[in-house]
Amino acid sequence: MNATDRTPADLLSSALAADPARPLVTFYDDATGERVELSVATFANWVAKTANYLQGDLAAGPGDRLALLLPAHWQTAVWLLACSSVGVVAQVEGDPAAADVVVAGPDQLEAARACSGERVALALRPLGGRFPQPPAGFADFAVEAPGQGDRFAPFAPVDPAEVALVVGGEELTGAGIGARALADAAAAGMPQAPRVLSGLPYDTWQGLSYGLYAPLAAGGSVVLCRHPDRLDANAAEAREASEKITYKAPSPH
């Protein structure tokens, strides 16, 4: 984390400048057998495309509220960083009826229909695949994102002192996210440039910190596991070894 880094988007820019080829987010879904690994460059490209889509096609800007109805997933991490890039407030498990934009996975589409603004659906299929049939009333992210620009510049400046994230009823500013994540990494005793294994959901600050923000702030990477309870002890131990894990997040309760 450089002295000039203030928001998660700043942290990602610094990681991209330092070593674009290193892994940043590795995602496992142990219900489907999916494994996806995104380098800093590939992740940043997804973030740029999503941020361009967010401020362009969806006409969202600083202070607008986005209800994020997605599980712990690499595409959720992309949306969190895209919101930070644009200045949109990401409300994790937020109320769609009170949001300007809703982004939902396949299990949350009915709840998401309460949003009177723009609605985006993610199939959460391997490799970011699209829905076989687009859900009525929603844009399919996998259709809309690939054609967006690979470079992003915000239409309006993003104020690090403004609220950027709402999770578990708590509001955090853009600058507060980075500072708190770095403090979390230090308090948890994470090594330098940690390789963090997390099976925590994204609906709490702890899950977001271990599963994204703290590894990013500490110059490391995360191995994000969905449905980790599907693994037996031997398979879990083998994963830790093959992924060269240096820090394990607490087990979900």
N, C-alpha and C positions, 0 to 999 in steps of 0.2 A: 504494500500500500504506500503510494507516494504521498508527499506532503500536500500535493494539490488535489488528491482524490477526495471527493466529498460524497458523491452519490454512487449507487451500484453501477450506473452507466459509466462513470469515471473509472471505477475499478476494472470494468471490462475493457475499456480503452487502454488502460495501462498494461493489462495482461496481454492484450493483442500486440502492443508495441514491444513487450519484453520477449515473448516467445509464442508466436501464433500457432506453432505446430504441436505444442504439448496438449495432452488431454485436459479437458475441463470438466465435462459432464459425461459420465458413463451410466447408462440406464439399463436396468434389468426388470423385466416383468416375469416373475416366476410362475404366473398362471398361464402364460403363453409361450415361454421359452425365449422371448425377445431379448436381444442385447444390442444396444446402440452406443457407440462411442463418438462423442463430438469433441474435436479439437477446439482450442480457443478461436481459431479462425472460422471454423464451420459454425460454431455456436454464435459468434458475433455476426456472421452472415444471416443466420436465421433471425437474430434480433433486429438487424437492420431492415430486413424485408417486412417483419412484423410491425416495426415502428412506422415504416413508410405506409403500410396498410392502415394502421391505426390513425395516423394523423391525416392521411390522404383520403382513402375510400370511406373510412368511418367518421371522418371530420371531428376527431377528438383532439382536445388540446389541454394545456395545463389547467388543473383543477377539476376537470371532468372525472366522473366516477365510473369505474369499471368493475362490475361484479364478476369475480373469477371463480367459476364453479368447476374446478378441475382437481384431480388427485395429484399426489406427488409424481411428477412425470417430467421428462426432459422438455416437453412442449410447454408445460406450465412455467418452468424456469425461463424459457424464452419469453413468454408473455410478461412475466414479472420484470425482466430487464427492458423489454420494449416499453412498458408503461413508464419505467424510470427514465428512459431516453426521451419520451414525449412530454413528461410531466403529468401524466394521467395518474390518478389515485387508484391503485390496485386494492380492491376490497376482497380479501380472501373469504370465500363462502358468504359474500355480501348479499344483501337483499336486492334481487333483480328489479323489483318494482320501484326502488329508489335510485337505480343506476341509470347512467346515460348510455352505457354499453354493457352487454352481458356476453361472456365467453364461457361456453359450457361443454362438458363432455357428454357422451351418449346417455349416461344415466341421469343427467340433470336437465334434459331438454324441456320437460314439462314445467319444472320450476322456473326455468329461464324465460318461458313465454310471458311471464309477468312484466318483463321489461318492455316499455313502450318505445325505447330507442333501438339502436342497432343491435342485432343478435348474431353471434358467430358460434358455430358448432365445430367441435373437433371430434373426429372418429376415434382418435387415440389408437389407430392401427399401426402395425409395424412399419417403420421407415416413413412415418408421417402420412400414411395412405388416406385417401378420401373415403367418404361414405359411398356405398354401392348405390344408394338413392339419397340425394340431398334431403335433409329434413325440411319440411314445409315451414316457411317463415324464418329460415336461418341461412346465412351465407356459410359455405363450407370452407373452412380455413385452408384445407389442403388444395382447394381449387384456386383460392384468391391469393395466397401468399407467394407461390413460386415466381409469378411474373412481376413482383415488386422489385424496386431497385436494391442493389447490393450495398449502397452507401446511404447513410442517413444523416440528415441535418435538420434539427427542429425548426419549425416555422417561428416559434416563440422561445425565448430563453427559459430554461428550467431553473427555478429558484431552489437551491438545496435546503432552504429553511422551511419550505412548504411541506405539508403532509403528502407523503408518497405511498404509504402502505397502511392498510387497516387489517389487523388480524387478531382474532380473539378479543375483540372489543377495544383494542389498543391502537392508537394512531402513532406512526413514526414518520419523521421527516426523511427526506432523501439523505441528508448528512447524518441523521441519527441512525439510519440503517447501517451505513458503513462503519461508524464509530462503535456501535453496539456489537456488530458482528466481530470486529477485531478484538474487542474486549472479551467476547465470548470465547474466541479462539485462545486467547491468553489464559483466561480463567480455567478453561478445560485442559490446559497443558498440551495443546496441539503442537506438534513439532513444526519446524520451518517447512514451508511448502507442503502441507499435509496432504495425504491421500486418504480422504475421509469416507468411511462406509456408513450410510444412513438408510434405515428402513422406516424412519419416522414419517407420518403424514405431514402434509403442508398446511394443516389448518391451525397450527400454533406457531408462535414465534420460534420456539425451540426447534420445531421441525424445519422451518424455513432457514434458520441460522445454520444448523448442522448440515442440512441438505442442500444449501446453496451459498448463502451470504458469507458465512465464516470461512469456508474454503477459498472463496473468491477473494475476500479481504486479506487472507493470509498467504496469498500467492500459490494456493494449492489446487486441488481438484476433488470432485465428489463422485463416489459410486453410489447411485441412487437406486434403491431396491423397492419395487412394488410387489406386494404379496410375498414378503420374505418368509412368512410362516410356512410356505410350501416346501422350503428346503429342510432336509434333515441336517443333523449336526456335521456329518462328514462333508456334505456338499457345501455347507456354509463355510467350513474351515478351508476347503479347497478354493473357494472363491476369494477369501481373504488373502491366501497365498498367491494365487494367480494374478490378482489385481494389485498386489504389493501395497496392501492397506497399512497405513501407519497410525490411524486413529479410528476407533469405532464409536459412533454415536450411541447413547443409551438405548436400550431396547424399548420399543413402544409398550405402553401399559394398557 
